[in-house]
Amino acid sequence: MATNLALDDDLIEEARHLGGQRTKKEVVTQALLEFVQRRRQAKLLDLFGTVEFVEGFDAKAQRQVARTASVDL
């Protein structure tokens, strides 16, 4: 998608050098990818404390029980 943006040239150049990108497009794409990744991580971190943790729960054993039950059917 073609888009025209007014960007800070000094900031773009600094990001380009730090990130090792060759073009402005690569810089902006990388910046957007990192932005999305950080926001997703922040949402995931928001879940801490809201999910009930059961001490000693063994997911692997639980899957084995479910698999055994479905085989018996």
CHARMM-style PDB file with segment names, atoms N, HN, CA, C and O in Angstrom:
ATOM      1  N   MET     1       0.849  -1.162   0.000  1.00  0.00      PROA
ATOM      2  CA  MET     1       0.000   0.000   0.000  1.00  0.00      PROA
ATOM      3  C   MET     1       0.902   1.236   0.000  1.00  0.00      PROA
ATOM      4  O   MET     1       1.748   1.387   0.881  1.00  0.00      PROA
ATOM      5  N   ALA     2       0.732   2.078  -0.942  1.00  0.00      PROA
ATOM      6  HN  ALA     2       0.044   1.955  -1.658  1.00  0.00      PROA
ATOM      7  CA  ALA     2       1.525   3.303  -1.031  1.00  0.00      PROA
ATOM      8  C   ALA     2       0.959   4.339  -0.058  1.00  0.00      PROA
ATOM      9  O   ALA     2      -0.246   4.588  -0.026  1.00  0.00      PROA
ATOM     10  N   THR     3       1.854   4.937   0.731  1.00  0.00      PROA
ATOM     11  HN  THR     3       2.833   4.735   0.704  1.00  0.00      PROA
ATOM     12  CA  THR     3       1.455   5.927   1.725  1.00  0.00      PROA
ATOM     13  C   THR     3       2.512   7.014   1.788  1.00  0.00      PROA
ATOM     14  O   THR     3       3.709   6.730   1.747  1.00  0.00      PROA
ATOM     15  N   ASN     4       2.071   8.250   1.887  1.00  0.00      PROA
ATOM     16  HN  ASN     4       1.099   8.481   1.920  1.00  0.00      PROA
ATOM     17  CA  ASN     4       2.994   9.369   2.062  1.00  0.00      PROA
ATOM     18  C   ASN     4       2.967   9.806   3.519  1.00  0.00      PROA
ATOM     19  O   ASN     4       1.904  10.077   4.078  1.00  0.00      PROA
ATOM     20  N   LEU     5       4.144   9.871   4.127  1.00  0.00      PROA
ATOM     21  HN  LEU     5       5.007   9.651   3.673  1.00  0.00      PROA
ATOM     22  CA  LEU     5       4.254  10.279   5.521  1.00  0.00      PROA
ATOM     23  C   LEU     5       5.325  11.346   5.668  1.00  0.00      PROA
ATOM     24  O   LEU     5       6.347  11.314   4.983  1.00  0.00      PROA
ATOM     25  N   ALA     6       5.081  12.293   6.568  1.00  0.00      PROA
ATOM     26  HN  ALA     6       4.250  12.319   7.124  1.00  0.00      PROA
ATOM     27  CA  ALA     6       6.099  13.280   6.911  1.00  0.00      PROA
ATOM     28  C   ALA     6       6.810  12.760   8.154  1.00  0.00      PROA
ATOM     29  O   ALA     6       6.256  12.803   9.253  1.00  0.00      PROA
ATOM     30  N   LEU     7       8.033  12.271   7.984  1.00  0.00      PROA
ATOM     31  HN  LEU     7       8.483  12.237   7.091  1.00  0.00      PROA
ATOM     32  CA  LEU     7       8.787  11.656   9.074  1.00  0.00      PROA
ATOM     33  C   LEU     7      10.011  12.488   9.418  1.00  0.00      PROA
ATOM     34  O   LEU     7      10.559  13.188   8.567  1.00  0.00      PROA
ATOM     35  N   ASP     8      10.429  12.405  10.661  1.00  0.00      PROA
ATOM     36  HN  ASP     8       9.984  11.836  11.352  1.00  0.00      PROA
ATOM     37  CA  ASP     8      11.631  13.088  11.126  1.00  0.00      PROA
ATOM     38  C   ASP     8      12.844  12.390  10.509  1.00  0.00      PROA
ATOM     39  O   ASP     8      13.140  11.244  10.847  1.00  0.00      PROA
ATOM     40  N   ASP     9      13.542  13.078   9.608  1.00  0.00      PROA
ATOM     41  HN  ASP     9      13.302  14.009   9.334  1.00  0.00      PROA
ATOM     42  CA  ASP     9      14.680  12.480   8.895  1.00  0.00      PROA
ATOM     43  C   ASP     9      15.786  12.018   9.839  1.00  0.00      PROA
ATOM     44  O   ASP     9      16.379  10.959   9.634  1.00  0.00      PROA
ATOM     45  N   ASP    10      16.063  12.816  10.875  1.00  0.00      PROA
ATOM     46  HN  ASP    10      15.581  13.676  11.042  1.00  0.00      PROA
ATOM     47  CA  ASP    10      17.114  12.429  11.825  1.00  0.00      PROA
ATOM     48  C   ASP    10      16.738  11.150  12.573  1.00  0.00      PROA
ATOM     49  O   ASP    10      17.577  10.278  12.797  1.00  0.00      PROA
ATOM     50  N   LEU    11      15.481  11.055  12.949  1.00  0.00      PROA
ATOM     51  HN  LEU    11      14.799  11.763  12.767  1.00  0.00      PROA
ATOM     52  CA  LEU    11      15.006   9.870  13.660  1.00  0.00      PROA
ATOM     53  C   LEU    11      15.053   8.634  12.755  1.00  0.00      PROA
ATOM     54  O   LEU    11      15.451   7.553  13.191  1.00  0.00      PROA
ATOM     55  N   ILE    12      14.652   8.800  11.519  1.00  0.00      PROA
ATOM     56  HN  ILE    12      14.329   9.678  11.165  1.00  0.00      PROA
ATOM     57  CA  ILE    12      14.699   7.689  10.554  1.00  0.00      PROA
ATOM     58  C   ILE    12      16.142   7.237  10.360  1.00  0.00      PROA
ATOM     59  O   ILE    12      16.419   6.037  10.347  1.00  0.00      PROA
ATOM     60  N   GLU    13      17.050   8.175  10.212  1.00  0.00      PROA
ATOM     61  HN  GLU    13      16.824   9.149  10.223  1.00  0.00      PROA
ATOM     62  CA  GLU    13      18.462   7.826  10.005  1.00  0.00      PROA
ATOM     63  C   GLU    13      19.046   7.119  11.226  1.00  0.00      PROA
ATOM     64  O   GLU    13      19.789   6.148  11.089  1.00  0.00      PROA
ATOM     65  N   GLU    14      18.710   7.605  12.410  1.00  0.00      PROA
ATOM     66  HN  GLU    14      18.105   8.394  12.521  1.00  0.00      PROA
ATOM     67  CA  GLU    14      19.206   6.954  13.623  1.00  0.00      PROA
ATOM     68  C   GLU    14      18.669   5.526  13.721  1.00  0.00      PROA
ATOM     69  O   GLU    14      19.412   4.596  14.033  1.00  0.00      PROA
ATOM     70  N   ALA    15      17.382   5.362  13.454  1.00  0.00      PROA
ATOM     71  HN  ALA    15      16.778   6.117  13.201  1.00  0.00      PROA
ATOM     72  CA  ALA    15      16.778   4.024  13.492  1.00  0.00      PROA
ATOM     73  C   ALA    15      17.396   3.123  12.430  1.00  0.00      PROA
ATOM     74  O   ALA    15      17.616   1.936  12.670  1.00  0.00      PROA
ATOM     75  N   ARG    16      17.673   3.680  11.269  1.00  0.00      PROA
ATOM     76  HN  ARG    16      17.495   4.645  11.074  1.00  0.00      PROA
ATOM     77  CA  ARG    16      18.271   2.903  10.178  1.00  0.00      PROA
ATOM     78  C   ARG    16      19.649   2.395  10.581  1.00  0.00      PROA
ATOM     79  O   ARG    16      19.978   1.231  10.348  1.00  0.00      PROA
ATOM     80  N   HSD    17      20.438   3.248  11.174  1.00  0.00      PROA
ATOM     81  HN  HSD    17      20.170   4.193  11.363  1.00  0.00      PROA
ATOM     82  CA  HSD    17      21.780   2.850  11.600  1.00  0.00      PROA
ATOM     83  C   HSD    17      21.728   1.836  12.745  1.00  0.00      PROA
ATOM     84  O   HSD    17      22.473   0.856  12.748  1.00  0.00      PROA
ATOM     85  N   LEU    18      20.854   2.077  13.707  1.00  0.00      PROA
ATOM     86  HN  LEU    18      20.249   2.873  13.705  1.00  0.00      PROA
ATOM     87  CA  LEU    18      20.742   1.167  14.848  1.00  0.00      PROA
ATOM     88  C   LEU    18      20.220  -0.207  14.433  1.00  0.00      PROA
ATOM     89  O   LEU    18      20.674  -1.236  14.934  1.00  0.00      PROA
ATOM     90  N   GLY    19      19.270  -0.204  13.520  1.00  0.00      PROA
ATOM     91  HN  GLY    19      18.902   0.632  13.113  1.00  0.00      PROA
ATOM     92  CA  GLY    19      18.642  -1.463  13.119  1.00  0.00      PROA
ATOM     93  C   GLY    19      19.311  -2.164  11.963  1.00  0.00      PROA
ATOM     94  O   GLY    19      19.040  -3.336  11.701  1.00  0.00      PROA
ATOM     95  N   GLY    20      20.182  -1.458  11.269  1.00  0.00      PROA
ATOM     96  HN  GLY    20      20.402  -0.506  11.482  1.00  0.00      PROA
ATOM     97  CA  GLY    20      20.875  -2.070  10.143  1.00  0.00      PROA
ATOM     98  C   GLY    20      20.039  -2.158   8.873  1.00  0.00      PROA
ATOM     99  O   GLY    20      20.398  -2.889   7.950  1.00  0.00      PROA
ATOM    100  N   GLN    21      18.942  -1.431   8.812  1.00  0.00      PROA
ATOM    101  HN  GLN    21      18.651  -0.837   9.561  1.00  0.00      PROA
ATOM    102  CA  GLN    21      18.126  -1.430   7.599  1.00  0.00      PROA
ATOM    103  C   GLN    21      18.774  -0.548   6.543  1.00  0.00      PROA
ATOM    104  O   GLN    21      19.525   0.376   6.855  1.00  0.00      PROA
ATOM    105  N   ARG    22      18.467  -0.853   5.288  1.00  0.00      PROA
ATOM    106  HN  ARG    22      17.857  -1.604   5.035  1.00  0.00      PROA
ATOM    107  CA  ARG    22      19.058  -0.087   4.186  1.00  0.00      PROA
ATOM    108  C   ARG    22      18.142   1.016   3.676  1.00  0.00      PROA
ATOM    109  O   ARG    22      18.613   2.013   3.130  1.00  0.00      PROA
ATOM    110  N   THR    23      16.838   0.842   3.852  1.00  0.00      PROA
ATOM    111  HN  THR    23      16.455   0.032   4.296  1.00  0.00      PROA
ATOM    112  CA  THR    23      15.900   1.815   3.293  1.00  0.00      PROA
ATOM    113  C   THR    23      14.953   2.341   4.370  1.00  0.00      PROA
ATOM    114  O   THR    23      14.797   1.745   5.435  1.00  0.00      PROA
ATOM    115  N   LYS    24      14.328   3.476   4.058  1.00  0.00      PROA
ATOM    116  HN  LYS    24      14.455   3.960   3.192  1.00  0.00      PROA
ATOM    117  CA  LYS    24      13.334   4.038   4.974  1.00  0.00      PROA
ATOM    118  C   LYS    24      12.158   3.083   5.128  1.00  0.00      PROA
ATOM    119  O   LYS    24      11.607   2.935   6.219  1.00  0.00      PROA
ATOM    120  N   LYS    25      11.782   2.441   4.036  1.00  0.00      PROA
ATOM    121  HN  LYS    25      12.230   2.561   3.150  1.00  0.00      PROA
ATOM    122  CA  LYS    25      10.669   1.489   4.090  1.00  0.00      PROA
ATOM    123  C   LYS    25      10.982   0.357   5.069  1.00  0.00      PROA
ATOM    124  O   LYS    25      10.119  -0.042   5.851  1.00  0.00      PROA
ATOM    125  N   GLU    26      12.211  -0.161   5.030  1.00  0.00      PROA
ATOM    126  HN  GLU    26      12.912   0.163   4.395  1.00  0.00      PROA
ATOM    127  CA  GLU    26      12.601  -1.226   5.955  1.00  0.00      PROA
ATOM    128  C   GLU    26      12.562  -0.732   7.400  1.00  0.00      PROA
ATOM    129  O   GLU    26      12.158  -1.466   8.302  1.00  0.00      PROA
ATOM    130  N   VAL    27      12.983   0.508   7.612  1.00  0.00      PROA
ATOM    131  HN  VAL    27      13.312   1.104   6.879  1.00  0.00      PROA
ATOM    132  CA  VAL    27      12.968   1.093   8.960  1.00  0.00      PROA
ATOM    133  C   VAL    27      11.539   1.178   9.481  1.00  0.00      PROA
ATOM    134  O   VAL    27      11.257   0.760  10.604  1.00  0.00      PROA
ATOM    135  N   VAL    28      10.648   1.713   8.673  1.00  0.00      PROA
ATOM    136  HN  VAL    28      10.877   2.052   7.761  1.00  0.00      PROA
ATOM    137  CA  VAL    28       9.257   1.883   9.099  1.00  0.00      PROA
ATOM    138  C   VAL    28       8.594   0.525   9.310  1.00  0.00      PROA
ATOM    139  O   VAL    28       7.851   0.343  10.275  1.00  0.00      PROA
ATOM    140  N   THR    29       8.853  -0.420   8.425  1.00  0.00      PROA
ATOM    141  HN  THR    29       9.456  -0.272   7.641  1.00  0.00      PROA
ATOM    142  CA  THR    29       8.277  -1.758   8.570  1.00  0.00      PROA
ATOM    143  C   THR    29       8.755  -2.406   9.861  1.00  0.00      PROA
ATOM    144  O   THR    29       7.954  -2.977  10.601  1.00  0.00      PROA
ATOM    145  N   GLN    30      10.048  -2.325  10.135  1.00  0.00      PROA
ATOM    146  HN  GLN    30      10.699  -1.862   9.534  1.00  0.00      PROA
ATOM    147  CA  GLN    30      10.594  -2.907  11.366  1.00  0.00      PROA
ATOM    148  C   GLN    30      10.010  -2.224  12.594  1.00  0.00      PROA
ATOM    149  O   GLN    30       9.674  -2.882  13.579  1.00  0.00      PROA
ATOM    150  N   ALA    31       9.892  -0.917  12.534  1.00  0.00      PROA
ATOM    151  HN  ALA    31      10.165  -0.382  11.734  1.00  0.00      PROA
ATOM    152  CA  ALA    31       9.328  -0.176  13.668  1.00  0.00      PROA
ATOM    153  C   ALA    31       7.883  -0.601  13.929  1.00  0.00      PROA
ATOM    154  O   ALA    31       7.482  -0.767  15.081  1.00  0.00      PROA
ATOM    155  N   LEU    32       7.110  -0.775  12.874  1.00  0.00      PROA
ATOM    156  HN  LEU    32       7.435  -0.640  11.938  1.00  0.00      PROA
ATOM    157  CA  LEU    32       5.720  -1.207  13.037  1.00  0.00      PROA
ATOM    158  C   LEU    32       5.638  -2.623  13.596  1.00  0.00      PROA
ATOM    159  O   LEU    32       4.801  -2.911  14.452  1.00  0.00      PROA
ATOM    160  N   LEU    33       6.506  -3.504  13.111  1.00  0.00      PROA
ATOM    161  HN  LEU    33       7.186  -3.270  12.415  1.00  0.00      PROA
ATOM    162  CA  LEU    33       6.532  -4.875  13.628  1.00  0.00      PROA
ATOM    163  C   LEU    33       6.853  -4.889  15.122  1.00  0.00      PROA
ATOM    164  O   LEU    33       6.213  -5.601  15.896  1.00  0.00      PROA
ATOM    165  N   GLU    34       7.846  -4.099  15.516  1.00  0.00      PROA
ATOM    166  HN  GLU    34       8.365  -3.521  14.887  1.00  0.00      PROA
ATOM    167  CA  GLU    34       8.214  -4.037  16.927  1.00  0.00      PROA
ATOM    168  C   GLU    34       7.103  -3.411  17.767  1.00  0.00      PROA
ATOM    169  O   GLU    34       6.869  -3.838  18.897  1.00  0.00      PROA
ATOM    170  N   PHE    35       6.422  -2.409  17.229  1.00  0.00      PROA
ATOM    171  HN  PHE    35       6.613  -2.062  16.311  1.00  0.00      PROA
ATOM    172  CA  PHE    35       5.308  -1.775  17.929  1.00  0.00      PROA
ATOM    173  C   PHE    35       4.203  -2.792  18.198  1.00  0.00      PROA
ATOM    174  O   PHE    35       3.708  -2.902  19.320  1.00  0.00      PROA
ATOM    175  N   VAL    36       3.822  -3.532  17.164  1.00  0.00      PROA
ATOM    176  HN  VAL    36       4.224  -3.443  16.252  1.00  0.00      PROA
ATOM    177  CA  VAL    36       2.765  -4.535  17.303  1.00  0.00      PROA
ATOM    178  C   VAL    36       3.186  -5.615  18.298  1.00  0.00      PROA
ATOM    179  O   VAL    36       2.392  -6.027  19.144  1.00  0.00      PROA
ATOM    180  N   GLN    37       4.426  -6.069  18.196  1.00  0.00      PROA
ATOM    181  HN  GLN    37       5.071  -5.734  17.509  1.00  0.00      PROA
ATOM    182  CA  GLN    37       4.921  -7.102  19.101  1.00  0.00      PROA
ATOM    183  C   GLN    37       4.876  -6.626  20.553  1.00  0.00      PROA
ATOM    184  O   GLN    37       4.458  -7.374  21.437  1.00  0.00      PROA
ATOM    185  N   ARG    38       5.297  -5.410  20.799  1.00  0.00      PROA
ATOM    186  HN  ARG    38       5.636  -4.802  20.081  1.00  0.00      PROA
ATOM    187  CA  ARG    38       5.287  -4.878  22.171  1.00  0.00      PROA
ATOM    188  C   ARG    38       3.870  -4.732  22.707  1.00  0.00      PROA
ATOM    189  O   ARG    38       3.614  -5.024  23.875  1.00  0.00      PROA
ATOM    190  N   ARG    39       2.958  -4.288  21.870  1.00  0.00      PROA
ATOM    191  HN  ARG    39       3.166  -4.051  20.921  1.00  0.00      PROA
ATOM    192  CA  ARG    39       1.567  -4.146  22.317  1.00  0.00      PROA
ATOM    193  C   ARG    39       0.962  -5.514  22.631  1.00  0.00      PROA
ATOM    194  O   ARG    39       0.222  -5.657  23.605  1.00  0.00      PROA
ATOM    195  N   ARG    40       1.273  -6.516  21.811  1.00  0.00      PROA
ATOM    196  HN  ARG    40       1.874  -6.399  21.020  1.00  0.00      PROA
ATOM    197  CA  ARG    40       0.776  -7.869  22.083  1.00  0.00      PROA
ATOM    198  C   ARG    40       1.366  -8.400  23.386  1.00  0.00      PROA
ATOM    199  O   ARG    40       0.666  -9.035  24.174  1.00  0.00      PROA
ATOM    200  N   GLN    41       2.644  -8.143  23.609  1.00  0.00      PROA
ATOM    201  HN  GLN    41       3.213  -7.628  22.968  1.00  0.00      PROA
ATOM    202  CA  GLN    41       3.280  -8.577  24.853  1.00  0.00      PROA
ATOM    203  C   GLN    41       2.646  -7.884  26.051  1.00  0.00      PROA
ATOM    204  O   GLN    41       2.444  -8.504  27.095  1.00  0.00      PROA
ATOM    205  N   ALA    42       2.334  -6.607  25.904  1.00  0.00      PROA
ATOM    206  HN  ALA    42       2.498  -6.104  25.056  1.00  0.00      PROA
ATOM    207  CA  ALA    42       1.707  -5.863  26.995  1.00  0.00      PROA
ATOM    208  C   ALA    42       0.337  -6.450  27.323  1.00  0.00      PROA
ATOM    209  O   ALA    42      -0.026  -6.565  28.494  1.00  0.00      PROA
ATOM    210  N   LYS    43      -0.422  -6.818  26.300  1.00  0.00      PROA
ATOM    211  HN  LYS    43      -0.128  -6.724  25.348  1.00  0.00      PROA
ATOM    212  CA  LYS    43      -1.728  -7.441  26.534  1.00  0.00      PROA
ATOM    213  C   LYS    43      -1.565  -8.768  27.263  1.00  0.00      PROA
ATOM    214  O   LYS    43      -2.345  -9.097  28.157  1.00  0.00      PROA
ATOM    215  N   LEU    44      -0.552  -9.521  26.875  1.00  0.00      PROA
ATOM    216  HN  LEU    44       0.082  -9.254  26.149  1.00  0.00      PROA
ATOM    217  CA  LEU    44      -0.292 -10.796  27.529  1.00  0.00      PROA
ATOM    218  C   LEU    44       0.086 -10.579  28.994  1.00  0.00      PROA
ATOM    219  O   LEU    44      -0.372 -11.308  29.875  1.00  0.00      PROA
ATOM    220  N   LEU    45       0.923  -9.575  29.248  1.00  0.00      PROA
ATOM    221  HN  LEU    45       1.296  -8.983  28.533  1.00  0.00      PROA
ATOM    222  CA  LEU    45       1.313  -9.270  30.624  1.00  0.00      PROA
ATOM    223  C   LEU    45       0.120  -8.845  31.468  1.00  0.00      PROA
ATOM    224  O   LEU    45       0.089  -9.090  32.674  1.00  0.00      PROA
ATOM    225  N   ASP    46      -0.860  -8.210  30.837  1.00  0.00      PROA
ATOM    226  HN  ASP    46      -0.835  -8.011  29.857  1.00  0.00      PROA
ATOM    227  CA  ASP    46      -2.065  -7.801  31.558  1.00  0.00      PROA
ATOM    228  C   ASP    46      -2.844  -9.004  32.086  1.00  0.00      PROA
ATOM    229  O   ASP    46      -3.624  -8.871  33.029  1.00  0.00      PROA
ATOM    230  N   LEU    47      -2.637 -10.178  31.485  1.00  0.00      PROA
ATOM    231  HN  LEU    47      -2.003 -10.286  30.719  1.00  0.00      PROA
ATOM    232  CA  LEU    47      -3.337 -11.381  31.931  1.00  0.00      PROA
ATOM    233  C   LEU    47      -2.785 -11.930  33.243  1.00  0.00      PROA
ATOM    234  O   LEU    47      -3.484 -12.651  33.955  1.00  0.00      PROA
ATOM    235  N   PHE    48      -1.538 -11.597  33.568  1.00  0.00      PROA
ATOM    236  HN  PHE    48      -0.970 -11.011  32.989  1.00  0.00      PROA
ATOM    237  CA  PHE    48      -0.957 -12.092  34.809  1.00  0.00      PROA
ATOM    238  C   PHE    48      -1.793 -11.623  35.991  1.00  0.00      PROA
ATOM    239  O   PHE    48      -2.134 -10.446  36.111  1.00  0.00      PROA
ATOM    240  N   GLY    49      -2.106 -12.554  36.838  1.00  0.00      PROA
ATOM    241  HN  GLY    49      -1.829 -13.509  36.741  1.00  0.00      PROA
ATOM    242  CA  GLY    49      -2.948 -12.252  37.984  1.00  0.00      PROA
ATOM    243  C   GLY    49      -4.419 -12.475  37.711  1.00  0.00      PROA
ATOM    244  O   GLY    49      -5.217 -12.490  38.649  1.00  0.00      PROA
ATOM    245  N   THR    50      -4.803 -12.648  36.460  1.00  0.00      PROA
ATOM    246  HN  THR    50      -4.155 -12.636  35.698  1.00  0.00      PROA
ATOM    247  CA  THR    50      -6.204 -12.885  36.135  1.00  0.00      PROA
ATOM    248  C   THR    50      -6.460 -14.348  35.812  1.00  0.00      PROA
ATOM    249  O   THR    50      -7.611 -14.784  35.776  1.00  0.00      PROA
ATOM    250  N   VAL    51      -5.409 -15.102  35.578  1.00  0.00      PROA
ATOM    251  HN  VAL    51      -4.475 -14.748  35.607  1.00  0.00      PROA
ATOM    252  CA  VAL    51      -5.538 -16.519  35.263  1.00  0.00      PROA
ATOM    253  C   VAL    51      -5.241 -17.304  36.537  1.00  0.00      PROA
ATOM    254  O   VAL    51      -4.230 -17.078  37.201  1.00  0.00      PROA
ATOM    255  N   GLU    52      -6.134 -18.227  36.862  1.00  0.00      PROA
ATOM    256  HN  GLU    52      -6.956 -18.411  36.323  1.00  0.00      PROA
ATOM    257  CA  GLU    52      -5.947 -19.022  38.072  1.00  0.00      PROA
ATOM    258  C   GLU    52      -4.873 -20.073  37.838  1.00  0.00      PROA
ATOM    259  O   GLU    52      -4.938 -20.840  36.877  1.00  0.00      PROA
ATOM    260  N   PHE    53      -3.896 -20.100  38.714  1.00  0.00      PROA
ATOM    261  HN  PHE    53      -3.844 -19.476  39.494  1.00  0.00      PROA
ATOM    262  CA  PHE    53      -2.789 -21.047  38.623  1.00  0.00      PROA
ATOM    263  C   PHE    53      -3.012 -22.141  39.655  1.00  0.00      PROA
ATOM    264  O   PHE    53      -3.205 -21.858  40.838  1.00  0.00      PROA
ATOM    265  N   VAL    54      -2.986 -23.392  39.204  1.00  0.00      PROA
ATOM    266  HN  VAL    54      -2.830 -23.622  38.244  1.00  0.00      PROA
ATOM    267  CA  VAL    54      -3.177 -24.522  40.106  1.00  0.00      PROA
ATOM    268  C   VAL    54      -1.825 -25.182  40.330  1.00  0.00      PROA
ATOM    269  O   VAL    54      -1.231 -25.738  39.406  1.00  0.00      PROA
ATOM    270  N   GLU    55      -1.350 -25.114  41.558  1.00  0.00      PROA
ATOM    271  HN  GLU    55      -1.832 -24.663  42.309  1.00  0.00      PROA
ATOM    272  CA  GLU    55      -0.059 -25.700  41.920  1.00  0.00      PROA
ATOM    273  C   GLU    55      -0.091 -27.204  41.665  1.00  0.00      PROA
ATOM    274  O   GLU    55      -1.028 -27.889  42.073  1.00  0.00      PROA
ATOM    275  N   GLY    56       0.932 -27.708  40.994  1.00  0.00      PROA
ATOM    276  HN  GLY    56       1.694 -27.151  40.662  1.00  0.00      PROA
ATOM    277  CA  GLY    56       1.048 -29.141  40.754  1.00  0.00      PROA
ATOM    278  C   GLY    56       0.281 -29.651  39.548  1.00  0.00      PROA
ATOM    279  O   GLY    56       0.306 -30.852  39.279  1.00  0.00      PROA
ATOM    280  N   PHE    57      -0.400 -28.780  38.812  1.00  0.00      PROA
ATOM    281  HN  PHE    57      -0.421 -27.805  39.031  1.00  0.00      PROA
ATOM    282  CA  PHE    57      -1.142 -29.220  37.624  1.00  0.00      PROA
ATOM    283  C   PHE    57      -0.163 -29.684  36.560  1.00  0.00      PROA
ATOM    284  O   PHE    57       0.800 -28.985  36.245  1.00  0.00      PROA
ATOM    285  N   ASP    58      -0.409 -30.859  36.008  1.00  0.00      PROA
ATOM    286  HN  ASP    58      -1.192 -31.427  36.263  1.00  0.00      PROA
ATOM    287  CA  ASP    58       0.469 -31.439  34.995  1.00  0.00      PROA
ATOM    288  C   ASP    58      -0.308 -31.544  33.686  1.00  0.00      PROA
ATOM    289  O   ASP    58      -1.079 -32.484  33.491  1.00  0.00      PROA
ATOM    290  N   ALA    59      -0.105 -30.592  32.800  1.00  0.00      PROA
ATOM    291  HN  ALA    59       0.522 -29.829  32.958  1.00  0.00      PROA
ATOM    292  CA  ALA    59      -0.834 -30.560  31.531  1.00  0.00      PROA
ATOM    293  C   ALA    59      -0.540 -31.789  30.689  1.00  0.00      PROA
ATOM    294  O   ALA    59      -1.426 -32.304  30.008  1.00  0.00      PROA
ATOM    295  N   LYS    60       0.686 -32.255  30.731  1.00  0.00      PROA
ATOM    296  HN  LYS    60       1.406 -31.836  31.285  1.00  0.00      PROA
ATOM    297  CA  LYS    60       1.061 -33.432  29.943  1.00  0.00      PROA
ATOM    298  C   LYS    60       0.273 -34.659  30.413  1.00  0.00      PROA
ATOM    299  O   LYS    60      -0.234 -35.422  29.590  1.00  0.00      PROA
ATOM    300  N   ALA    61       0.171 -34.848  31.708  1.00  0.00      PROA
ATOM    301  HN  ALA    61       0.582 -34.228  32.376  1.00  0.00      PROA
ATOM    302  CA  ALA    61      -0.597 -35.969  32.246  1.00  0.00      PROA
ATOM    303  C   ALA    61      -2.074 -35.821  31.904  1.00  0.00      PROA
ATOM    304  O   ALA    61      -2.746 -36.808  31.605  1.00  0.00      PROA
ATOM    305  N   GLN    62      -2.577 -34.605  31.947  1.00  0.00      PROA
ATOM    306  HN  GLN    62      -2.032 -33.803  32.190  1.00  0.00      PROA
ATOM    307  CA  GLN    62      -3.979 -34.348  31.620  1.00  0.00      PROA
ATOM    308  C   GLN    62      -4.273 -34.703  30.168  1.00  0.00      PROA
ATOM    309  O   GLN    62      -5.325 -35.269  29.871  1.00  0.00      PROA
ATOM    310  N   ARG    63      -3.362 -34.379  29.267  1.00  0.00      PROA
ATOM    311  HN  ARG    63      -2.508 -33.919  29.508  1.00  0.00      PROA
ATOM    312  CA  ARG    63      -3.548 -34.738  27.852  1.00  0.00      PROA
ATOM    313  C   ARG    63      -3.549 -36.248  27.683  1.00  0.00      PROA
ATOM    314  O   ARG    63      -4.319 -36.786  26.887  1.00  0.00      PROA
ATOM    315  N   GLN    64      -2.694 -36.930  28.424  1.00  0.00      PROA
ATOM    316  HN  GLN    64      -2.069 -36.493  29.070  1.00  0.00      PROA
ATOM    317  CA  GLN    64      -2.617 -38.388  28.337  1.00  0.00      PROA
ATOM    318  C   GLN    64      -3.929 -39.015  28.801  1.00  0.00      PROA
ATOM    319  O   GLN    64      -4.408 -39.972  28.192  1.00  0.00      PROA
ATOM    320  N   VAL    65      -4.512 -38.484  29.875  1.00  0.00      PROA
ATOM    321  HN  VAL    65      -4.123 -37.706  30.370  1.00  0.00      PROA
ATOM    322  CA  VAL    65      -5.794 -38.986  30.374  1.00  0.00      PROA
ATOM    323  C   VAL    65      -6.871 -38.776  29.320  1.00  0.00      PROA
ATOM    324  O   VAL    65      -7.667 -39.679  29.065  1.00  0.00      PROA
ATOM    325  N   ALA    66      -6.908 -37.606  28.708  1.00  0.00      PROA
ATOM    326  HN  ALA    66      -6.261 -36.873  28.914  1.00  0.00      PROA
ATOM    327  CA  ALA    66      -7.904 -37.312  27.679  1.00  0.00      PROA
ATOM    328  C   ALA    66      -7.717 -38.220  26.471  1.00  0.00      PROA
ATOM    329  O   ALA    66      -8.696 -38.695  25.897  1.00  0.00      PROA
ATOM    330  N   ARG    67      -6.484 -38.462  26.086  1.00  0.00      PROA
ATOM    331  HN  ARG    67      -5.688 -38.075  26.552  1.00  0.00      PROA
ATOM    332  CA  ARG    67      -6.195 -39.319  24.938  1.00  0.00      PROA
ATOM    333  C   ARG    67      -6.627 -40.760  25.236  1.00  0.00      PROA
ATOM    334  O   ARG    67      -7.194 -41.425  24.369  1.00  0.00      PROA
ATOM    335  N   THR    68      -6.366 -41.236  26.433  1.00  0.00      PROA
ATOM    336  HN  THR    68      -5.905 -40.696  27.137  1.00  0.00      PROA
ATOM    337  CA  THR    68      -6.742 -42.592  26.825  1.00  0.00      PROA
ATOM    338  C   THR    68      -8.258 -42.736  26.839  1.00  0.00      PROA
ATOM    339  O   THR    68      -8.786 -43.759  26.404  1.00  0.00      PROA
ATOM    340  N   ALA    69      -8.959 -41.728  27.330  1.00  0.00      PROA
ATOM    341  HN  ALA    69      -8.530 -40.897  27.683  1.00  0.00      PROA
ATOM    342  CA  ALA    69     -10.419 -41.770  27.379  1.00  0.00      PROA
ATOM    343  C   ALA    69     -11.013 -41.809  25.983  1.00  0.00      PROA
ATOM    344  O   ALA    69     -12.002 -42.508  25.763  1.00  0.00      PROA
ATOM    345  N   SER    70     -10.443 -41.082  25.037  1.00  0.00      PROA
ATOM    346  HN  SER    70      -9.639 -40.515  25.216  1.00  0.00      PROA
ATOM    347  CA  SER    70     -10.985 -41.076  23.679  1.00  0.00      PROA
ATOM    348  C   SER    70     -10.693 -42.383  22.960  1.00  0.00      PROA
ATOM    349  O   SER    70     -11.456 -42.774  22.077  1.00  0.00      PROA
ATOM    350  N   VAL    71      -9.622 -43.061  23.308  1.00  0.00      PROA
ATOM    351  HN  VAL    71      -9.002 -42.743  24.025  1.00  0.00      PROA
ATOM    352  CA  VAL    71      -9.295 -44.353  22.703  1.00  0.00      PROA
ATOM    353  C   VAL    71     -10.269 -45.413  23.196  1.00  0.00      PROA
ATOM    354  O   VAL    71     -10.624 -46.320  22.443  1.00  0.00      PROA
ATOM    355  N   ASP    72     -10.706 -45.314  24.447  1.00  0.00      PROA
ATOM    356  HN  ASP    72     -10.418 -44.578  25.058  1.00  0.00      PROA
ATOM    357  CA  ASP    72     -11.627 -46.287  25.029  1.00  0.00      PROA
ATOM    358  C   ASP    72     -13.018 -46.196  24.416  1.00  0.00      PROA
ATOM    359  O   ASP    72     -13.789 -47.151  24.509  1.00  0.00      PROA
ATOM    360  N   LEU    73     -13.352 -45.084  23.800  1.00  0.00      PROA
ATOM    361  HN  LEU    73     -12.725 -44.309  23.724  1.00  0.00      PROA
ATOM    362  CA  LEU    73     -14.690 -44.921  23.219  1.00  0.00      PROA
ATOM    363  C   LEU    73     -14.826 -45.790  22.057  1.00  0.00      PROA
ATOM    364  OT1 LEU    73     -15.879 -45.807  21.418  1.00  0.00      PROA
TER     365      LEU     73
END
